[in-house]
Every structure is written in structure tokens, then in C-alpha cells.
Amino acid sequence: MAGNSVFRHQHAGVLSVASVEAPNVITSAWIDEQLAEVYQRNGLRSGLLAGLAGIEERRWWDEDVSFSDAAAMAGKLAIEKAGIDPSQIGALISTSVCKEHLEPSVACLVHDRLKLSSSCLNFDIGNACLGFVNAMHLAATMIDSGSVEYVLIVDGEGSRQPQEATIARLRQPESTALDVFSEFASLTLGSGAAAMVMANSQRHPETHRIIGGMARAATEHNALCVGDLDRMTTDTHGLLVAGLDLAAEAWEQGLVDFHWGPDDVDWYILHQVSKVHTTMLCDRIGIDPAKAPITFPHFGNIGPAAIPITLASVQDQIKPGQRVICLGIGSGLNTSALEILW
């Protein structure tokens, strides 16, 4: 049966949200230079990353900075902004897609770097670009249940390794135009880190309360985007069409469950993929683009870190009482949305 999964929360809110930028700017023009011979050999024109995807640049971490290092940096900043002692955190959830090893979890490494309490539950959540929103739902559920009072969510992503590998592979003499298009999405990725502290809103009335949200699955599309740290292959058109269809179906039901009409919502914090994706998503579900701040032109697609990084970038502009919707579509396919009452 088709339908949405619906979540409603009572006593959980966002106490702080923070982001950390990777220091090395990698322009799309530089990537075009690296692939100039490939483009020429296959009759392709340069400039698609900037012109079509709208991504002028993305960032890389220094080579000695790991994904867990990045997540820990953001986590430390979020704890400081929250004004709590690290020992008070009852759960740590890492949502990073990027990880050096299958085990131990990224959460274990971040837990150690932040010197959190031995009583702090820690684990990873993996759901492509939706991991952070999923973690917010779970954290709110844990807080509502009284299991914990504070949850730290972290995410550290890096695009240096997959993009260096992709560029090297595409520069091989046997690469074709089809290879370029199937791996084009890899070149839109970016690096960055974000973290959030969530808390019991009864203890902290200053929190931005989590109202609830929805999710919907269309996992028959699980083969449209498949990737690891070395290679990501994507049916870009198929993923776009299926993702928009899924989001539209979910959003239609969400309008009924949560009254997310265009005049009722003040901010849309969207998962940032590209200019085409963002424009078509806004058109398809009736979002006013002026209410949807963008970060992809300078940061690219930072996976699950994109939503909290975008939220962090505008948090000082959001007024008390405004309704904020975090919305994303993740490979698999899944879509999820969550409302924050600022």
C-alpha cells in the first residue's frame, strides 16, 4: 500500500546547529581543465558543472583530515554553541556517508575524539543523503521517551578521494562520453561537516521545537545511484525523474497531515544537489524559491551534511515563531521532511 510514514514529536528541539567548511576550494573550471582532453576526444563541451549543475566550486579537506576528524570538529563547535557540558550528552549519532572503514563506526571515533561519557550511546545511521534528517527524527523520539535529555548528531563528508579517482579514471584513453555522463554526479560532490545538539524543550524552552515530519519510500529505484569512495555511477535523468515523483507524492500527503501550504511555511531547507534539481523540485511541489536558501553553487552536494550546513548558514536570519521545513531525497530512493518551529 502506498502512503507516508508520519512522525509527531512533543518535547524535543534544536538547541544548536553548527558547520565547518573544508579549507581547499576546488573550482569546476579546474576540473574542466583536468578533463579537457577527455571532453575533446568525445565531442563534449566543458562548463556543464557550472552551467548545467550550477556548481561553481566545491571544497576538499586537507589530506591528513579524516571524515571522523571533520565530524568531530563540527560536533565540538555544536556543543560549545549549545552551552552544555559534553558529559551531559546521552546519545551520539553519526550520519556520515563517507567512512574509511566498515568498522568501527564513525560514531566510535567521534565519541573518542570528543571524550564523551562512557554512558553516551553512540552509533551510525546510514541512509544516503537523508541520514541527518532521519537522525533528527530518532533523536526527537529518544528525547520524547525520556531515554536521554541531549543528543549530538554529527556528519563529516569528503569528496577529495572519489573525485581524484574519478578524474584519473576518466582521463584514461579508453574512457567514453557514456563514462563521463555516468560519473558526472561524482564531480558535483563537496566536502563539509555539520553537527546539531538536540535537547528536551521543557528543560530548554529556548530550543527550536521539532514538530514532526514524514517519510516515504520507493526502493524499487535502488540501482539508480550506486557509489563508494572510489566510484559513483548514476542514472542522472532517471534519478531526477523518480526522485521528483516520490517527493511530489509524499508532499501531497504532507500538506494534509501538517498543513505545509505555501503561505504557511517560512523557510525550506532543501538537500542541495544542483541547480536543475533544486529548480525542478521547487516547481514540482510549489515551493517559493525565495524561501529556499541555496548553498550548492559554492559547496556542491555535501550529502547528508547539506541540510544542516544550509540551516546553519541562515539560522541568524530565521525569526522566532517561523516554520522551517527540512526536506530531502536520498538514493535508494527515500524522501523525508521535518518541521522545526523556530
Secondary structure, DSSP 8 states (H G I E B T S, - for coil): ----EEEE-SSEEEEEEEEEE-SEEEEHHHHHHHTHHHHHHTT--S-HHHHTS---EEEE--TT--HHHHHHHHHHHHHHHHT--GGG--EEEE--S--S-SSS-HHHHHHHHHT--TT-EEEE---GGGHHHHHHHHHHHHHHHTS-SEEEEEEEE--HHHHHHHHHHHTSTT--HHHHHHTGGGGGB--EEEEEEEEETTT-TTSEEEEEEEEEE-GGGTTSEEE-SS-EEE-HHHHHHHHHHHHHHHHHHHHHHH---TTT--EEEE----HHHHHHHHHHHT--GGGS---HHHH-B-GGGHHHHHHHHHGGG--TT-EEEEEEEETTTEEEEEEEE-
